[in-house]
């Protein structure tokens, strides 16, 4: 991106008065959670950040640490993405990448493979410790039990106490067994209280389900192993001194299983065996808790992929990544599931999430014409047709759960991406007119990796791409302004804005506006007036002496 684009702010929505909602008068209707997006997904870090997505973006990425390995805890707890991962994403993604390619890229970044392998190794270590613990426990039980007696002729003595005594012994045995069972429960409660509760593991504890169960269920539904590994097919990875395939690498296999499970989460989460195991606390937390941490990592990496695509000015890739984010959040293997998603929305909210776009325009604020190097403003009136129904249903849901709606509604987030591009109508515009921004996160990328983006035509290059977040579920309408830099070549242009949701399926739309761009050398521009500094808000002079 050009240097001028650094100062371009995100889309601004000037609010109209929001819907008048009286919480006290809302009916507390029955609410059945057919499908809860918030429970299944993560809100993308870039979207939550809003303007911070761009202005603070570089702070989200870290410089590579000079050490042999990164501990899994360091990776999981870090809200950063290494430049090594950025370079990898730029090398394997392209303008023609599919949703699957993007997810395969996220699963196989160097740090994510390290994360998966460390998690696998930790699980194996826990397994070894459990086996050793069980052996020691068995030895203690054997040592504290009744001493065995050597066999004698007395064992075959006919001078016994009769069958009645056998019944008495039976009752004693039952009482002893019950007492031991009570003691075991007390021991387990004590271990749980002091943080020494025995970790339940798939394969060691009866009825416990984990990664193998997930793979078996996915296989039974024909989605595991993945039929299409995309660019990972035929690719090898280092593991214990050998070159292995993606599915033979335990860390990468774990990542791929979690991504496949995420895309098929509706099927897995409603599976009767999982529901029963969860109710009995028979789930392997080394996998299921790990899957939550993994989704957090994927959210960061998808955000990194978005920033990479925007820096490369690739409209096709940016569009596909936003769609992939929606798939990952919702838990669906395809963007074609619009009919299913619409059915879910109708049952849950009695409406579909849709936008109405009106009164579109383009201008250079405070100027009569638009010239090269100008910062343009694309305007539109946006109405959220689903605002009222969403507000009513969410308030009813929170009231039923005993949660104050005023507090709970503050967590609402609804992200929309605005992607602007241009097409010259009276001639050709060279692709080089919109250069890639290679001095930021792409600085470690090779020219060979960026060449595929450099080949994209002008019409497929982004003028700008920004997320806008709706934080007020009741906000119904407002005026949105999208700022972008004018094309550097004079001419007549059609500016197209694509609006894509990262939360909903089937809610995307495009609109176009036309305008003429004149050569900046033929017009006179007034110098921008600097706003006066308010007293007390002036920047401090670091060289100024301070009184003690």
C-alpha positions as CSV (number, residue, x, y, z in Angstrom):
1,X,0.0,0.0,0.0
2,X,1.1,3.5,-0.6
3,X,2.4,5.5,2.4
4,X,-0.7,7.8,2.3
5,X,-2.9,4.8,3.0
6,X,-1.3,4.5,6.5
7,X,-3.5,7.5,7.6
8,X,-6.8,6.2,6.2
9,X,-9.2,5.3,9.0
10,X,-11.6,2.4,9.1
11,X,-15.3,2.7,8.0
12,X,-17.3,5.1,10.2
13,X,-20.9,4.6,10.9
14,X,-22.8,7.7,12.0
15,X,-25.5,6.3,14.2
16,X,-29.2,7.1,13.8
17,X,-31.2,6.9,17.0
18,X,-31.2,3.2,18.0
19,X,-34.3,1.2,18.5
20,X,-36.3,2.1,21.6
21,X,-36.2,-1.0,23.7
22,X,-37.8,-1.2,27.1
23,X,-36.2,-4.2,28.8
24,X,-39.0,-4.3,31.5
25,X,-41.7,-4.6,28.9
26,X,-40.0,-7.3,26.9
27,X,-41.8,-10.6,27.1
28,X,-39.7,-13.5,28.5
29,X,-40.5,-16.0,25.8
30,X,-39.2,-19.5,25.8
31,X,-35.8,-19.8,24.1
32,X,-34.3,-22.9,22.7
33,X,-30.7,-22.7,21.7
34,X,-30.8,-24.5,18.3
35,X,-27.4,-23.1,17.4
36,X,-25.4,-20.6,19.3
37,X,-22.7,-19.0,17.1
38,X,-20.9,-17.5,20.1
39,X,-20.5,-20.9,21.8
40,X,-19.1,-22.4,18.6
41,X,-16.7,-19.8,17.5
42,X,-14.1,-17.2,18.3
43,X,-14.4,-13.6,17.4
44,X,-11.5,-12.8,15.2
45,X,-8.9,-10.7,17.0
46,X,-8.7,-8.3,14.1
47,X,-12.4,-7.7,14.1
48,X,-12.5,-7.0,17.9
49,X,-9.7,-4.5,17.5
50,X,-11.6,-2.5,14.9
51,X,-9.2,0.3,14.0
52,X,-6.5,-1.4,16.0
53,X,-6.5,-4.0,13.2
54,X,-4.5,-1.7,11.1
55,X,-2.9,1.0,13.2
56,X,-1.7,-1.4,15.9
57,X,-1.3,-4.4,13.6
58,X,2.4,-4.5,13.7
59,X,2.3,-4.9,17.5
60,X,0.4,-8.1,17.0
61,X,3.4,-9.7,15.4
62,X,6.6,-10.6,17.1
63,X,10.2,-10.9,16.0
64,X,11.5,-14.4,15.9
65,X,13.1,-15.6,19.1
66,X,16.6,-17.0,18.7
67,X,16.1,-20.3,20.5
68,X,15.8,-23.9,19.5
69,X,12.2,-24.5,20.4
70,X,9.1,-22.6,21.7
71,X,7.2,-24.1,24.5
72,X,3.6,-24.9,23.9
73,X,2.5,-22.7,26.8
74,X,4.5,-19.8,25.3
75,X,2.7,-20.2,22.0
76,X,-0.8,-20.7,23.5
77,X,-0.6,-17.7,25.8
78,X,1.0,-15.4,23.2
79,X,-1.3,-13.0,21.3
80,X,1.2,-12.6,18.6
81,X,2.1,-14.3,15.3
82,X,5.8,-14.7,14.3
83,X,7.2,-13.3,11.1
84,X,8.1,-16.8,10.2
85,X,4.5,-17.7,10.1
86,X,3.6,-14.6,8.1
87,X,6.3,-15.5,5.6
88,X,4.9,-19.1,5.4
89,X,1.4,-17.9,4.8
90,X,2.5,-15.6,2.0
91,X,4.5,-18.4,0.4
92,X,1.6,-21.0,0.3
93,X,-1.4,-18.7,-0.3
94,X,-2.2,-17.1,-3.6
95,X,-5.1,-15.2,-5.2
96,X,-6.6,-18.5,-6.3
97,X,-6.4,-20.2,-2.8
98,X,-9.6,-22.0,-1.7
99,X,-11.1,-22.0,1.8
100,X,-9.5,-25.4,2.3
101,X,-6.1,-24.1,1.3
102,X,-6.4,-21.3,3.8
103,X,-7.3,-23.7,6.6
104,X,-4.5,-26.1,5.6
105,X,-2.1,-23.1,5.7
106,X,-3.2,-22.2,9.2
107,X,-2.9,-25.7,10.4
108,X,0.6,-26.1,9.0
109,X,2.4,-22.9,9.9
110,X,5.8,-23.6,11.6
111,X,4.6,-22.3,15.1
112,X,1.3,-24.1,14.8
113,X,3.0,-27.4,14.0
114,X,5.3,-26.8,17.0
115,X,2.2,-26.1,19.1
116,X,0.5,-29.3,18.0
117,X,3.6,-31.4,18.5
118,X,4.3,-30.0,22.0
119,X,0.7,-30.6,22.9
120,X,1.0,-34.2,21.6
121,X,4.2,-34.7,23.5
122,X,2.7,-33.3,26.7
123,X,-0.2,-35.7,26.3
124,X,2.2,-38.6,25.9
125,X,4.1,-37.5,29.0
126,X,0.8,-37.3,31.0
127,X,0.0,-40.8,29.7
128,X,3.3,-42.2,30.9
129,X,2.9,-40.6,34.3
130,X,-0.6,-42.0,34.6
131,X,0.6,-45.5,33.8
132,X,3.3,-45.2,36.4
133,X,0.9,-43.8,38.9
134,X,-1.5,-46.6,38.3
135,X,1.2,-49.2,38.8
136,X,2.4,-47.7,42.0
137,X,-1.2,-47.5,43.3
138,X,-1.7,-51.1,42.4
139,X,1.4,-52.0,44.3
140,X,0.3,-50.1,47.4
141,X,-3.1,-51.8,47.3
142,X,-1.5,-55.2,47.1
143,X,0.9,-54.4,49.9
144,X,-1.9,-53.1,52.2
145,X,-4.2,-56.0,51.5
146,X,-4.6,-59.3,53.5
147,X,-1.6,-61.5,53.5
148,X,-1.8,-64.6,51.4
149,X,-1.5,-67.9,53.3
150,X,0.2,-71.0,52.0
151,X,-2.1,-73.8,50.9
152,X,-2.5,-76.6,53.5
153,X,-4.7,-79.6,54.0
154,X,-6.9,-77.5,56.2
155,X,-8.2,-75.8,53.0
156,X,-9.8,-79.1,52.2
157,X,-11.1,-79.8,55.7
158,X,-14.7,-81.1,55.8
159,X,-15.0,-79.5,59.2
160,X,-16.5,-76.3,57.9
161,X,-19.1,-73.9,59.3
162,X,-21.9,-74.8,56.7
163,X,-23.7,-72.7,54.0
164,X,-25.3,-70.3,56.5
165,X,-21.8,-68.9,57.3
166,X,-21.1,-68.5,53.6
167,X,-24.1,-66.1,53.4
168,X,-22.8,-64.2,56.4
169,X,-19.4,-63.9,54.7
170,X,-21.1,-62.6,51.6
171,X,-22.8,-59.8,53.6
172,X,-19.4,-58.9,55.1
173,X,-17.8,-58.8,51.7
174,X,-20.5,-56.5,50.4
175,X,-20.1,-54.2,53.3
176,X,-16.3,-54.1,52.9
177,X,-16.7,-53.4,49.2
178,X,-19.1,-50.6,49.9
179,X,-16.8,-49.1,52.5
180,X,-13.9,-49.2,50.1
181,X,-16.0,-47.5,47.4
182,X,-16.8,-44.7,49.8
183,X,-13.1,-44.3,50.7
184,X,-12.2,-44.2,47.0
185,X,-14.8,-41.4,46.5
186,X,-13.3,-39.5,49.4
187,X,-9.8,-39.9,48.0
188,X,-10.9,-38.6,44.6
189,X,-12.7,-35.6,46.2
190,X,-9.6,-34.8,48.2
191,X,-7.4,-35.1,45.2
192,X,-9.7,-32.8,43.3
193,X,-9.7,-30.3,46.2
194,X,-5.9,-30.1,46.4
195,X,-5.5,-30.0,42.6
196,X,-4.2,-33.6,42.3
197,X,-7.2,-35.1,40.5
198,X,-6.3,-38.0,38.3
199,X,-6.4,-36.9,34.6
200,X,-8.8,-39.1,32.6
201,X,-7.3,-40.2,29.4
202,X,-8.7,-41.9,26.3
203,X,-7.3,-45.4,26.0
204,X,-6.5,-45.7,29.7
205,X,-9.8,-45.0,31.4
206,X,-12.9,-46.8,30.4
207,X,-15.5,-44.8,28.5
208,X,-13.2,-41.7,28.1
209,X,-13.3,-40.2,24.6
210,X,-10.7,-38.0,22.9
211,X,-9.0,-37.6,19.6
212,X,-9.4,-41.2,18.5
213,X,-13.1,-41.0,19.1
214,X,-13.3,-37.8,17.1
215,X,-11.4,-39.3,14.2
216,X,-13.6,-42.4,14.3
217,X,-16.8,-40.4,14.2
218,X,-15.5,-38.2,11.4
219,X,-14.4,-41.3,9.5
220,X,-17.9,-42.8,9.9
221,X,-19.3,-39.7,8.3
222,X,-16.8,-39.9,5.4
223,X,-14.8,-36.7,6.3
224,X,-11.7,-38.3,7.9
225,X,-9.0,-38.6,6.8
226,X,-9.5,-35.4,4.7
227,X,-10.1,-36.4,1.1
228,X,-8.4,-33.3,-0.1
229,X,-5.3,-32.0,1.7
230,X,-4.8,-29.2,-0.8
231,X,-1.2,-28.1,-1.1
232,X,-0.2,-30.4,1.8
233,X,-0.7,-33.5,-0.4
234,X,2.7,-35.0,-1.1
235,X,4.4,-32.5,1.2
236,X,6.7,-33.9,3.9
237,X,7.6,-32.6,7.4
238,X,10.5,-33.3,9.8
239,X,9.7,-35.6,12.7
240,X,12.2,-37.4,14.8
241,X,14.9,-37.3,12.1
242,X,12.6,-38.5,9.4
243,X,10.5,-37.0,6.6
244,X,6.8,-37.9,7.1
245,X,3.5,-36.9,5.5
246,X,1.1,-34.5,7.0
247,X,-1.1,-37.2,8.6
248,X,2.0,-39.1,9.9
249,X,3.2,-36.1,11.8
250,X,1.5,-36.3,15.2
251,X,1.4,-32.6,15.8
252,X,0.1,-31.7,12.3
253,X,-2.3,-34.6,12.4
254,X,-3.7,-33.2,15.7
255,X,-4.2,-29.8,14.1
256,X,-5.9,-31.3,11.0
257,X,-8.2,-33.3,13.2
258,X,-9.2,-30.2,15.2
259,X,-9.8,-28.2,12.1
260,X,-11.9,-31.0,10.5
261,X,-13.8,-31.4,13.8
262,X,-14.4,-27.6,13.9
263,X,-15.9,-27.6,10.4
264,X,-18.2,-30.5,11.5
265,X,-18.9,-29.3,15.0
266,X,-22.7,-29.5,14.6
267,X,-22.4,-33.2,13.9
268,X,-19.9,-33.8,16.7
269,X,-21.5,-31.6,19.4
270,X,-24.9,-33.3,19.0
271,X,-23.5,-36.8,19.0
272,X,-25.1,-38.9,21.7
273,X,-21.9,-40.5,22.9
274,X,-20.2,-37.1,23.4
275,X,-23.2,-35.8,25.3
276,X,-23.3,-38.8,27.6
277,X,-19.5,-38.7,28.1
278,X,-19.6,-35.0,29.0
279,X,-22.4,-35.6,31.5
280,X,-20.3,-38.2,33.2
281,X,-17.1,-36.2,32.9
282,X,-15.5,-38.8,30.7
283,X,-13.9,-36.5,28.1
284,X,-10.2,-36.4,27.5
285,X,-9.3,-32.8,28.4
286,X,-5.9,-33.1,26.8
287,X,-7.8,-33.0,23.5
288,X,-11.0,-31.1,24.1
289,X,-9.5,-28.4,26.2
290,X,-6.7,-28.2,23.8
291,X,-9.1,-27.7,21.0
292,X,-10.3,-24.5,22.6
293,X,-6.7,-23.2,22.8
294,X,-6.1,-24.3,19.2
295,X,-9.1,-22.3,18.0
296,X,-7.6,-19.3,19.6
297,X,-4.4,-19.8,17.7
298,X,-6.4,-20.2,14.5
299,X,-8.1,-16.9,15.1
300,X,-4.8,-15.2,15.4
301,X,-3.5,-16.9,12.3
302,X,-6.6,-16.1,10.2
303,X,-6.2,-12.5,11.3
304,X,-2.5,-12.7,10.2
305,X,-3.6,-14.2,6.9
306,X,-6.1,-11.3,6.4
307,X,-3.4,-8.7,7.0
308,X,-1.1,-10.5,4.6
309,X,-3.8,-10.6,1.9
310,X,-4.6,-6.9,2.4
311,X,-0.9,-6.0,2.3
312,X,-0.7,-7.9,-1.0
313,X,-3.7,-5.9,-2.2
314,X,-5.4,-9.2,-3.2
315,X,-9.1,-8.8,-3.3
316,X,-9.8,-12.5,-4.2
317,X,-7.7,-13.8,-1.3
318,X,-9.1,-11.3,1.2
319,X,-12.6,-12.2,0.2
320,X,-11.9,-15.9,0.5
321,X,-10.3,-15.6,3.9
322,X,-13.3,-13.6,5.3
323,X,-15.5,-16.4,4.1
324,X,-13.2,-18.9,5.8
325,X,-13.5,-17.0,9.0
326,X,-17.3,-17.3,8.8
327,X,-17.0,-21.0,8.1
328,X,-14.7,-21.5,11.1
329,X,-16.8,-19.5,13.5
330,X,-20.1,-21.1,12.5
331,X,-18.7,-24.6,12.2
332,X,-19.6,-25.5,8.7
333,X,-17.5,-27.2,6.0
334,X,-18.8,-25.0,3.1
335,X,-20.2,-21.6,2.3
336,X,-22.8,-23.3,0.3
337,X,-24.8,-24.2,3.4
338,X,-26.9,-21.0,3.1
339,X,-30.2,-22.8,3.2
340,X,-29.3,-24.7,6.3
341,X,-28.0,-21.5,8.0
342,X,-31.1,-19.6,7.0
343,X,-33.2,-22.2,8.6
344,X,-31.2,-22.0,11.8
345,X,-31.6,-18.2,11.9
346,X,-35.3,-18.4,11.2
347,X,-35.9,-20.8,14.0
348,X,-33.8,-18.9,16.5
349,X,-34.5,-15.3,15.6
350,X,-37.5,-15.5,13.2
351,X,-35.5,-13.4,10.7
352,X,-32.4,-13.4,8.5
353,X,-29.4,-11.2,9.1
354,X,-29.4,-8.8,6.2
355,X,-28.3,-5.3,5.2
356,X,-30.1,-2.7,3.1
357,X,-27.8,-0.4,1.2
358,X,-29.0,2.9,-0.1
359,X,-27.9,6.4,-1.2
360,X,-24.4,5.5,-2.3
361,X,-21.9,8.2,-3.2
362,X,-18.2,9.0,-3.7
363,X,-16.5,12.4,-3.2
364,X,-13.4,14.1,-2.0
365,X,-14.7,15.9,1.1
366,X,-14.7,19.7,0.9
367,X,-13.6,19.7,-2.8
368,X,-15.5,20.1,-6.0
369,X,-13.6,17.3,-7.9
370,X,-11.6,14.2,-7.2
371,X,-8.0,14.1,-8.1
372,X,-5.1,11.7,-7.9
373,X,-3.6,11.4,-4.4
374,X,-6.8,12.6,-2.9
375,X,-8.4,10.7,0.0
376,X,-11.9,9.8,-1.2
377,X,-14.9,9.1,0.8
378,X,-17.4,6.4,-0.4
379,X,-20.7,6.9,1.5
380,X,-23.7,4.7,2.0
381,X,-26.8,4.5,4.2
382,X,-26.9,1.1,5.9
383,X,-29.8,-0.5,7.6
384,X,-29.6,-3.7,9.6
385,X,-32.9,-5.3,8.9
386,X,-32.4,-7.9,11.6
387,X,-31.6,-5.4,14.4
388,X,-35.0,-5.5,16.1
389,X,-35.6,-9.2,16.0
390,X,-32.0,-10.0,17.2
391,X,-32.4,-7.5,20.1
392,X,-35.8,-8.9,21.2
393,X,-34.6,-12.5,21.1
394,X,-31.3,-11.9,22.9
395,X,-33.1,-10.0,25.7
396,X,-35.5,-12.8,26.1
397,X,-32.7,-15.3,26.2
398,X,-30.7,-13.4,28.9
399,X,-33.9,-12.8,31.0
400,X,-34.6,-16.5,30.9
401,X,-31.0,-17.2,32.1
402,X,-31.3,-14.7,34.8
403,X,-28.6,-12.4,33.3
404,X,-29.2,-8.7,33.3
405,X,-29.7,-7.8,29.5
406,X,-28.1,-4.4,29.9
407,X,-24.8,-6.1,30.9
408,X,-24.9,-9.1,28.6
409,X,-25.7,-7.1,25.5
410,X,-22.4,-5.3,25.9
411,X,-20.6,-8.4,24.7
412,X,-22.4,-8.3,21.3
413,X,-20.1,-8.2,18.3
414,X,-21.1,-8.3,14.6
415,X,-18.3,-7.9,12.0
416,X,-18.6,-6.6,8.4
417,X,-15.8,-6.3,6.0
418,X,-15.7,-3.5,3.4
419,X,-13.5,-4.2,0.4
420,X,-13.1,-1.4,-2.2
421,X,-11.5,-1.8,-5.6
422,X,-11.7,0.2,-8.9
423,X,-12.0,-0.4,-12.6
424,X,-11.0,2.2,-15.2
425,X,-13.8,2.7,-17.8
426,X,-12.0,4.9,-20.4
427,X,-8.7,3.1,-20.7
428,X,-6.3,0.8,-19.0
429,X,-4.9,1.3,-15.5
430,X,-1.5,-0.5,-15.0
431,X,-1.4,-2.9,-12.1
432,X,1.7,-1.2,-10.9
433,X,-0.4,1.8,-10.1
434,X,-1.4,0.0,-6.8
435,X,1.8,-1.4,-5.4
436,X,2.1,-4.0,-2.7
437,X,3.1,-2.8,0.7
438,X,6.4,-4.7,1.2
439,X,7.9,-2.6,4.0
440,X,5.6,-3.9,6.7
441,X,4.7,-7.5,7.6
442,X,5.8,-8.7,4.1
443,X,9.4,-7.5,4.6
444,X,10.7,-11.0,5.2
445,X,8.8,-12.5,2.2
446,X,10.8,-13.4,-0.9
447,X,10.2,-11.7,-4.3
448,X,9.3,-15.1,-5.7
449,X,6.5,-15.6,-3.1
450,X,5.1,-12.1,-3.8
451,X,5.3,-12.4,-7.6
452,X,2.0,-14.2,-7.8
453,X,0.3,-11.2,-6.2
454,X,2.2,-8.7,-8.4
455,X,0.7,-10.4,-11.5
456,X,-2.8,-9.6,-10.4
457,X,-4.6,-7.0,-12.7
458,X,-5.5,-3.6,-11.4
459,X,-9.2,-4.5,-11.2
460,X,-8.4,-7.3,-8.7
461,X,-6.3,-5.1,-6.4
462,X,-7.7,-3.5,-3.3
463,X,-7.9,0.2,-2.8
464,X,-8.7,-0.5,0.9
465,X,-10.2,-3.3,3.1
466,X,-11.5,-2.6,6.6
467,X,-13.6,-4.4,9.2
468,X,-16.4,-2.5,10.9
469,X,-17.8,-3.8,14.1
470,X,-21.4,-3.4,15.3
471,X,-21.2,-3.4,19.1
472,X,-24.8,-2.3,19.7
473,X,-27.2,-5.1,18.7
474,X,-30.1,-2.6,18.6
475,X,-28.5,-0.2,16.2
476,X,-30.6,-0.2,13.2
477,X,-29.3,2.3,10.7
478,X,-26.6,4.9,10.0
479,X,-24.4,6.5,7.4
480,X,-21.2,4.7,6.7
481,X,-18.1,6.4,5.2
482,X,-15.3,4.4,3.7
483,X,-12.1,6.3,2.9
484,X,-9.5,5.2,0.3
485,X,-6.9,6.8,-1.8
486,X,-7.8,7.8,-5.3
487,X,-6.2,5.8,-8.2
488,X,-2.9,7.4,-9.2
489,X,-3.9,7.4,-12.9
490,X,-6.5,10.0,-14.1
491,X,-9.6,8.7,-15.8
492,X,-13.2,7.6,-15.3
493,X,-13.7,4.8,-12.8
494,X,-16.2,2.5,-11.4
495,X,-15.6,1.9,-7.7
496,X,-17.0,-1.4,-6.3
497,X,-17.4,-2.1,-2.6
498,X,-18.0,-5.7,-1.5
499,X,-19.5,-6.1,2.0
500,X,-18.9,-9.5,3.5
501,X,-20.0,-10.8,6.9
502,X,-17.6,-12.8,9.0
503,X,-20.5,-14.0,11.2
504,X,-23.3,-15.0,8.8
505,X,-23.8,-16.9,5.5
506,X,-25.7,-15.4,2.6
507,X,-25.6,-11.8,3.8
508,X,-22.9,-10.5,1.5
509,X,-23.5,-7.9,-1.2
510,X,-21.8,-5.5,-3.6
511,X,-22.5,-1.9,-4.8
512,X,-20.8,0.4,-7.3
513,X,-20.4,4.1,-7.8
514,X,-18.8,5.9,-10.7
515,X,-16.6,9.0,-10.7
516,X,-13.9,10.9,-12.7
517,X,-10.4,11.3,-11.3
518,X,-8.5,14.3,-12.6
519,X,-4.7,14.9,-12.5
520,X,-3.7,16.4,-9.2
521,X,-1.3,18.8,-11.1
522,X,-4.3,20.5,-12.8
523,X,-6.1,21.5,-9.6
524,X,-5.3,23.6,-6.6
525,X,-5.8,22.2,-3.2
526,X,-6.0,24.3,0.0
527,X,-3.5,23.3,2.7
528,X,-5.1,21.2,5.4
529,X,-5.6,23.2,8.5
530,X,-4.0,21.8,11.6
531,X,-6.2,21.6,14.7
532,X,-4.9,23.7,17.6
533,X,-3.6,21.9,20.6
534,X,-5.7,22.2,23.7
535,X,-4.0,23.7,26.7
536,X,-2.6,20.9,28.8
537,X,-2.7,18.4,25.9
538,X,0.5,19.5,24.2
539,X,3.1,16.8,23.8
540,X,5.8,17.0,26.4
541,X,9.2,18.2,25.4
542,X,11.6,15.4,26.4
543,X,14.4,17.9,26.7
544,X,12.5,20.2,29.0
545,X,13.8,20.5,32.5
546,X,11.5,19.5,35.3
547,X,11.3,21.2,38.7
548,X,12.1,18.9,41.6
